[in-house]
Amino acid sequence: MLLLNPKKYKDRNYPDARSKEIMLKTIEFFEKKGMKKMKEDTFSFQFTYDFAEFVKKEGIFETLFLPKGYGGPDQYYSTYRMYEFSEITGFYGTAYWYMYHVSTLGLDPVFLGDNEEMKHKAVETLRKNPLCAFGLSEKEHGADIYSSEMKLYPQPDGTYLARGTKYYIGNGNEASTITVFGKIADTDEYVFFVADSKHPKYECVKNVIQAQNYVSEFILHDYPVTDADITSRGQKAWDDMLNTINICKFNIGSGATGIVTHSFYEALNHAAHRNVYGKFVTEFPHVKRLFMDSYCRLAAMKLFGLRATDYMRAASEDDKRFLLYNPIMKMKVAIQGEEVHEMLWDIIAAKGFEKDNYFSQAVMELKGFPKLEGTRHVNMALIAKLLPNYFFNPKPYPEVKKMNGPENDDFLFKQGRTRGYGKIQFHDYNLAYNSVNLPNVNVFKEQIKAYTEFLMASGMALGEQMLNDFDFLLAVGEIFTLVAYGQLIIESARLEGIDDDRLDMIFNVFVRDFTRYAVDIQGKSSATQAQKDACFKMIKAPVHDAEKFERVLKNHVYSLVDAYQMNP
């Protein structure tokens, strides 16, 4: 079964007993809590202390977050396991997911750093208080991390006093391990150090949003720091900051997938049992199409996430392909989640506002996901740097197998310098596309060919266009992203046993997306005439097959009616 169903999760193949225990106990926690209490907590903006206590009691973050060599003898860090937990917590509520997400953000700079004593101290702290925080952004600078005003002021005895403010910091009210990014005052050298929210020189000002999750503003008032509190400095601190984001932004796509999956079940159950004008809602042609497109987009989100996980786990100094798939996971998957949710809302209409269902909270929470850990523009700018090598300079790699075992993801905590990004090479995307002979995949391949002709017609001027016009960059980048997205989905479909009918229907959606993006480029004021002419070749209609549509709808979409409903 492709989509997450907590009622059937015990049937999954787990790499070890501890992994199974974590996932099933987490599901049990939420199902015992029930929908009614979960919604009461949501609307009362009650911080998720119960979840924090559960995580502490079960030692969950200790198992999930620590790399090999720390924690117990069988400890390992697995992106696949993190994906599963992220999807499950997203499925039940953003506040729980967010507590998890910002905790791993907060802890990772310690294990990327070079302070071995601090790593062991962080392990002990995690057992006493599993909540961590990532002190990066500031109110006046936002994503402009070059302009950090948090400073460590050297003292005559060789220690430091930290002064400054951080803003939009999750778990800042309770975290005991807060990794704070700043600069040494007299040298402007970057530095990462650890602070504790319970220290008297730490002031938690407020929660800057109105929600269960605590997104803090905090101030350090001459907070004492020694070398023992510093995890890294200089170029290493800068690299650790970026590499932390590289690792953890992956959670955003899996969290969004969990949210939308829960909403999908609710919408499907409601529509299947609601009779209007003498018909059940699921019988109306437009509703069939909306459910089909919703399922295809959601299935694609899951398939991409599973395969991108493999590339995260297989990463090495010679294989950094994950640095393309990672921002796609963060940006594309999260935005696809929004699209799915809007279609589901069109189906259930006013039901989506009701306070007693999950859908109404998902409406508010899902909107924030594409805006976390860098905006769409920031992530697309990163992706666009990889475009030339992806299309025109492939490199052979050993095939990456499905990696859901108990291996430690060694490279993620040994990434080193964040340079040479534009030099990363990829395996030939044609290998995946040519392995499939399906009507809509074949149309999509024609569109890819037309897109490469567009790129060649643009020549070297394309880079300058995208650099000077972010609106144009987003339009061109959407198609590049879609090609890489589809590539991994084809690879994943083979590994996950997805039948040809479903895969072809997924690409029916993608052909339409490709056309939409091509029309968008064509309408840009900065597009040249040659580029506009090339865009015409990308505009194609999908191949419609009524029998295939009905087969997939019956066997894979409407077969999920009443497959899941949260305990009341």
C-alpha positions in Angstrom: 0.0 0.0 0.0 1.6 3.3 -1.2 -0.2 5.9 0.9 0.3 6.0 4.7 -2.5 4.2 6.5 -1.9 4.2 10.3 -4.4 1.4 10.8 -2.3 -0.9 8.6 1.2 0.3 9.5 2.1 -2.7 11.5 2.3 -4.7 8.3 5.3 -2.8 6.9 8.7 -4.4 6.6 10.9 -2.7 9.2 14.7 -2.9 9.2 14.7 -3.7 13.0 12.5 -4.1 16.0 13.3 -0.6 17.4 12.2 1.1 14.2 8.9 -0.7 14.2 8.4 0.1 17.9 9.0 3.8 17.4 6.5 4.1 14.5 3.8 2.0 16.0 4.0 3.6 19.5 3.8 7.1 17.8 0.7 6.1 15.9 -0.8 4.6 19.1 -0.1 7.9 21.0 -2.2 9.9 18.5 -4.9 7.3 18.0 -5.4 7.1 21.8 -5.4 10.9 22.1 -8.2 10.9 19.5 -9.5 13.5 17.1 -11.6 15.4 19.7 -8.7 16.0 22.1 -6.3 16.8 19.3 -8.7 19.5 18.0 -9.3 20.9 21.5 -5.5 21.3 21.9 -5.3 22.9 18.4 -7.8 25.6 19.1 -6.6 26.3 22.6 -3.1 26.8 21.2 -1.9 24.3 23.8 1.9 23.7 23.3 2.4 20.0 22.7 3.8 19.1 26.1 2.2 15.7 26.0 4.0 14.8 22.8 7.3 16.1 24.3 6.8 13.9 27.3 5.9 10.9 25.1 9.1 11.4 23.0 11.2 11.7 26.1 9.7 8.6 27.8 10.2 6.5 24.7 13.6 7.9 23.8 12.4 8.6 20.2 14.6 11.5 19.3 17.6 9.8 20.7 17.0 6.9 18.3 16.1 9.0 15.3 18.6 11.8 15.5 21.9 10.4 16.6 24.5 9.1 14.1 26.4 5.9 14.6 28.9 6.0 17.5 26.6 7.9 19.8 23.7 6.5 21.9 23.3 2.8 22.1 25.5 0.1 20.4 23.0 -0.4 17.5 22.5 3.3 16.9 22.3 4.6 13.3 21.0 7.6 11.5 18.6 6.8 8.7 17.0 9.3 6.4 14.4 6.7 5.5 13.4 6.3 9.2 13.3 10.1 9.5 11.0 10.2 6.5 8.6 7.8 8.0 8.4 9.6 11.4 8.1 13.0 9.6 5.2 11.7 7.5 3.4 10.2 10.5 3.7 13.4 12.6 2.6 15.5 9.7 -0.4 13.2 9.3 -1.6 14.0 12.8 -0.7 17.7 13.0 1.8 20.3 12.2 2.5 21.2 15.8 3.8 17.7 16.5 5.7 17.6 13.2 7.2 21.1 13.9 8.4 20.0 17.4 10.3 17.1 15.7 11.5 19.1 12.7 13.1 22.0 14.6 14.6 19.6 17.1 16.6 17.9 14.4 17.5 21.2 13.0 18.8 22.3 16.4 20.8 19.1 17.1 22.5 18.6 13.7 25.0 21.5 14.0 26.4 19.8 17.1 27.1 16.5 15.2 28.3 18.4 12.1 30.7 20.3 14.3 34.1 19.4 15.6 33.5 19.6 19.4 33.5 16.0 20.4 32.8 16.8 24.1 29.8 18.8 23.1 28.4 15.9 21.1 28.4 13.6 24.1 27.0 16.3 26.3 24.2 16.8 23.7 23.3 13.1 23.9 22.9 13.3 27.7 20.9 16.5 27.4 18.6 14.9 24.7 17.7 12.1 27.2 16.7 14.7 29.8 15.0 17.1 27.4 14.5 16.0 23.8 13.6 19.5 22.5 16.2 21.4 20.5 16.1 24.6 18.6 18.0 26.2 15.6 18.9 29.8 16.3 19.5 31.1 12.8 17.1 33.8 11.6 16.7 37.3 12.9 13.8 39.7 12.8 15.4 42.4 10.6 17.3 40.1 8.3 15.1 37.0 7.7 16.9 34.8 5.2 19.8 37.2 4.9 22.1 35.1 7.1 25.2 37.1 6.0 23.9 40.0 8.2 23.7 38.2 11.5 23.8 40.7 14.5 24.1 38.0 17.1 27.7 38.4 18.5 30.1 36.8 20.9 32.1 39.4 22.7 35.6 38.2 23.8 36.3 38.7 27.6 39.8 39.1 29.2 39.6 35.6 30.7 39.2 33.9 27.3 35.4 33.4 27.6 32.7 35.3 25.7 29.4 37.1 26.3 26.7 36.6 23.8 24.4 39.5 22.9 21.7 39.6 20.3 18.2 38.5 19.3 16.9 35.6 17.2 13.5 35.5 15.7 11.2 32.7 14.4 12.9 30.0 16.4 10.8 26.9 17.0 10.9 25.3 20.5 12.7 28.4 21.8 10.5 28.3 24.9 11.6 24.9 26.2 14.7 23.7 24.3 17.8 22.8 26.2 20.1 22.5 23.2 19.8 25.6 21.1 22.4 26.0 18.5 22.9 29.7 17.9 24.5 31.1 14.7 26.4 34.4 15.0 29.8 36.1 14.7 32.8 36.8 16.9 32.5 40.5 17.6 36.1 41.6 17.0 36.7 39.5 13.9 33.3 38.9 12.3 34.2 35.3 12.1 31.2 33.0 11.9 30.4 30.8 15.0 28.0 28.2 16.2 27.5 27.9 20.0 25.0 26.1 22.2 22.6 27.9 24.6 19.9 26.7 27.0 16.4 28.3 27.2 16.4 27.9 31.0 19.6 29.9 31.6 18.9 33.2 33.5 20.6 35.2 30.8 18.2 33.8 28.1 15.0 35.6 27.6 12.1 34.0 25.7 10.2 37.1 24.6 7.1 35.6 23.0 5.6 33.2 20.5 5.5 35.3 17.3 2.6 33.3 15.8 -0.9 32.3 17.1 -0.6 28.5 17.1 0.2 25.4 19.1 3.8 25.3 18.0 6.0 27.8 19.7 7.9 30.0 17.3 9.9 32.2 19.5 11.7 35.4 19.7 14.6 35.2 22.2 17.3 37.5 23.5 20.7 36.6 24.9 21.6 39.2 27.6 25.4 38.8 28.1 24.9 35.1 28.0 28.2 33.4 29.1 29.9 31.2 26.5 33.1 29.2 26.7 35.1 27.3 24.1 33.3 24.2 25.4 30.0 25.6 24.2 31.2 26.4 20.7 30.6 23.6 18.1 32.4 25.3 15.1 33.7 28.6 13.9 34.9 30.3 10.7 34.2 28.7 7.4 33.3 25.5 9.2 30.4 27.2 11.1 29.1 28.6 7.8 29.2 25.2 6.2 27.6 23.5 9.1 24.7 25.9 9.0 24.1 25.3 5.3 24.6 21.5 5.6 22.1 21.4 8.5 19.5 23.0 6.3 20.5 20.5 3.5 19.7 17.6 5.8 16.6 18.9 7.4 14.7 20.7 4.7 13.9 17.1 3.5 11.4 16.9 6.4 9.2 19.5 4.8 8.2 17.3 1.8 7.5 14.3 3.9 5.5 16.3 6.5 3.4 17.8 3.7 2.8 14.3 2.3 1.5 13.2 5.7 -0.9 16.2 6.0 -2.4 15.7 2.6 -2.8 12.0 3.0 -5.0 12.5 6.1 -7.0 15.1 4.3 -7.4 12.8 1.3 -9.0 10.1 3.5 -11.4 12.6 5.1 -12.4 14.1 1.8 -12.9 10.7 0.2 -14.9 9.3 3.1 -17.2 12.3 3.2 -17.8 12.4 -0.6 -18.5 8.7 -0.8 -21.2 8.8 1.8 -22.9 12.1 0.8 -25.9 11.8 -1.5 -27.0 15.0 -3.3 -29.4 15.3 -6.3 -29.9 11.5 -6.1 -26.3 10.6 -6.6 -23.3 10.1 -4.3 -20.8 12.9 -4.7 -18.1 10.4 -5.9 -20.3 9.7 -9.0 -20.1 13.2 -10.4 -17.7 13.4 -13.4 -15.9 16.5 -12.2 -15.4 14.9 -8.7 -14.0 11.8 -10.3 -11.5 13.9 -12.2 -10.6 15.9 -9.0 -10.1 12.7 -7.0 -8.1 11.1 -9.8 -5.8 14.2 -10.1 -5.5 14.4 -6.3 -4.5 10.8 -6.0 -2.0 11.0 -8.8 -0.3 14.1 -7.4 -0.3 12.6 -3.9 1.1 9.2 -5.1 3.8 11.2 -7.0 4.7 13.1 -3.9 5.2 9.8 -2.0 7.0 8.1 -4.8 9.4 11.0 -5.3 10.0 11.2 -1.5 10.9 7.5 -1.2 13.3 7.6 -4.1 14.9 10.9 -3.0 15.5 9.3 0.3 17.7 6.7 -1.4 19.9 9.4 -2.9 20.2 11.1 0.4 21.4 7.8 2.0 23.7 6.9 -0.9 25.4 10.4 -0.9 29.2 10.6 -0.8 32.0 13.0 -1.8 31.7 11.7 -5.3 27.9 11.6 -5.4 26.0 14.7 -4.4 22.9 14.3 -6.5 20.8 14.7 -3.4 21.5 18.4 -3.5 19.1 18.6 -6.4 16.5 16.2 -5.1 16.5 17.7 -1.7 15.3 21.2 -2.6 12.8 19.6 -5.0 11.5 17.6 -2.0 11.2 20.7 0.1 9.7 23.0 -2.6 8.0 21.0 -5.3 6.5 18.3 -3.0 5.2 20.9 -0.5 3.6 23.0 -3.3 2.1 19.9 -4.8 0.5 19.3 -1.4 -1.1 22.7 -1.6 -2.5 21.9 -5.1 -3.9 18.5 -3.9 -5.5 20.2 -0.9 -7.2 22.8 -3.0 -8.7 20.1 -5.2 -10.0 18.2 -2.2 -11.5 21.4 -0.8 -13.3 22.0 -4.1 -14.9 18.5 -3.6 -16.0 18.8 0.1 -16.6 22.6 -0.1 -18.1 23.9 3.2 -17.2 20.7 5.0 -13.6 21.9 4.9 -14.4 24.7 7.3 -15.8 22.6 10.1 -13.9 22.7 13.3 -14.3 19.0 14.3 -12.4 17.5 11.3 -8.7 17.3 10.5 -9.2 19.1 7.1 -9.9 22.5 8.6 -6.6 22.7 10.5 -4.7 21.3 7.5 -6.1 24.2 5.5 -4.2 26.6 7.7 -1.1 24.6 8.4 -0.2 23.3 5.0 0.1 26.8 3.5 3.3 27.4 5.6 5.2 24.4 4.4 6.6 25.7 1.1 7.7 28.8 2.9 9.9 27.1 5.5 13.7 26.7 5.2 14.0 29.1 2.3 11.4 30.5 0.0 10.4 29.1 -3.4 12.7 31.6 -5.0 15.7 30.6 -2.9 15.3 26.9 -3.6 14.7 27.5 -7.3 17.8 29.6 -7.6 19.8 26.6 -6.2 18.1 24.2 -8.5 18.7 26.3 -11.6 22.5 26.2 -11.0 22.4 22.5 -11.7 20.4 22.7 -15.0 23.3 22.7 -17.5 25.0 19.6 -16.1 21.7 17.7 -15.6 20.7 18.0 -19.3 24.0 18.2 -21.1 26.8 16.7 -19.0 25.7 13.4 -17.5 28.0 11.0 -15.7 27.7 7.3 -15.1 27.0 6.2 -11.5 26.4 2.8 -10.0 22.6 2.2 -9.7 21.3 3.3 -6.3 19.2 0.5 -4.7 16.2 1.0 -2.5 17.8 1.9 0.9 15.4 1.2 3.7 17.8 -0.9 5.8 19.7 -0.2 9.1 22.7 1.5 7.4 24.1 4.7 9.0 23.9 7.7 6.6 27.6 8.5 7.1 28.1 11.2 4.6 25.4 13.5 5.8 27.5 14.4 8.9 30.7 14.6 6.9 29.7 16.9 4.0 32.5 19.4 4.5 32.7 22.5 2.4 29.6 23.9 0.7 31.3 24.7 -2.6 31.3 23.5 -6.2 27.5 23.2 -6.2 27.3 24.0 -10.0 29.8 21.3 -10.8 27.6 18.4 -9.5 26.8 15.9 -12.2 23.9 13.5 -12.6 23.2 10.2 -14.3 21.4 10.4 -17.6 17.7 11.1 -17.1 17.0 9.3 -20.3 17.8 6.0 -18.7 14.7 6.2 -16.6 12.4 7.7 -19.2 13.5 5.2 -21.9 12.8 2.3 -19.5 9.0 3.0 -19.9 6.8 2.8 -22.9 3.5 4.3 -21.8 1.3 6.8 -23.8 1.6 9.8 -21.5 5.3 9.1 -20.6 6.0 9.2 -24.3 4.2 12.5 -24.8 6.2 13.8 -21.8 9.5 12.7 -23.5 8.5 14.7 -26.5 8.0 17.7 -24.3 11.4 17.2 -22.7 13.0 17.1 -26.1 11.3 20.4 -26.9 12.6 21.9 -23.6 16.2 20.9 -24.4 15.8 22.6 -27.8 14.5 25.7 -25.9 17.6 25.6 -23.7 19.9 25.3 -26.7 18.1 28.1 -28.5 18.6 30.3 -25.4 22.3 29.5 -25.2 24.6 31.2 -22.7 22.1 34.2 -22.5 19.7 32.0 -20.4 21.9 32.2 -17.3 22.0 36.0 -17.5 18.2 36.1 -18.0 17.5 34.0 -15.0 20.0 35.9 -12.9 18.4 39.3 -13.6 14.7 38.2 -13.7 13.6 35.9 -10.9 10.2 35.6 -12.4 11.7 34.2 -15.6 13.9 31.9 -13.5 10.9 30.5 -11.7 9.1 29.7 -15.0 12.1 28.0 -16.6 13.0 26.2 -13.4 9.5 24.7 -13.0 10.0 22.6 -16.1 13.5 21.5 -15.1 12.1 20.6 -11.7 9.3 18.6 -13.3 11.7 16.6 -15.4 13.8 15.6 -12.5 10.6 14.9 -10.4 9.3 12.6 -13.1 12.6 10.8 -13.5 12.7 9.8 -9.8 9.0 8.8 -9.9 9.7 6.4 -12.7 12.6 4.9 -10.8 10.5 4.7 -7.6 7.5 3.1 -9.4 9.7 0.2 -10.4 11.0 -0.3 -6.9 7.6 0.1 -5.2 5.7 -2.2 -7.6 3.5 0.6 -9.1 1.4 -0.7 -12.0 1.6 0.9 -15.5 -2.0 2.2 -15.3 -1.2 4.4 -12.3 2.2 5.5 -13.7 0.6 6.6 -16.9 -2.2 8.5 -15.1 0.4 10.3 -13.1 2.1 11.4 -16.3 -1.3 12.5 -17.7 -1.2 15.1 -15.0 2.5 15.9 -15.7 1.9 16.5 -19.4 -0.7 19.1 -18.5 1.7 20.7 -16.0 4.4 20.8 -18.6 2.1 22.6 -21.0 1.0 25.1 -18.3 4.6 25.9 -17.5 5.5 26.3 -21.2 2.7 28.8 -21.7 3.9 30.7 -18.6 7.4 31.1 -20.1 5.9 32.2 -23.4 4.1 35.0 -21.7 7.2 36.4 -19.9 8.3 39.9 -21.0 11.9 38.9 -20.9 11.4 35.8 -23.2 13.0 36.2 -26.7 11.1 35.4 -29.8 13.3 32.3 -30.3 12.3 31.1 -26.8 8.6 31.8 -27.4 8.7 29.8 -30.7 10.5 26.9 -28.9 7.8 27.0 -26.2 5.1 26.1 -28.8 6.6 22.6 -29.2 6.2 21.9 -25.5 2.5 22.5 -25.6 0.8 19.1 -25.9 -2.3 17.4 -24.7 -2.2 14.2 -22.7 -3.5 10.9 -24.0 -6.9 10.2 -22.5 -8.0 6.6 -22.0 -11.5 6.3 -20.4 -11.1 2.6 -19.5 -7.7 3.2 -17.8 -9.1 6.2 -15.9 -12.0 4.1 -14.6 -9.7 1.2 -13.7 -7.4 3.4 -11.6 -10.3 5.2 -10.0 -12.0 2.0 -9.0 -8.9 -0.1 -8.0 -6.7 2.6 -6.4 -8.7 5.6 -5.5 -12.3 4.7 -4.6 -11.0 1.4 -3.0 -9.7 3.7 -0.2 -13.1 4.7 0.9 -13.3 4.0 4.7 -9.8 2.6 4.6 -8.9 5.1 7.4 -10.7 7.3 9.9 -9.0 8.6 13.0 -10.2 7.4 16.4 -12.7 9.9 17.8 
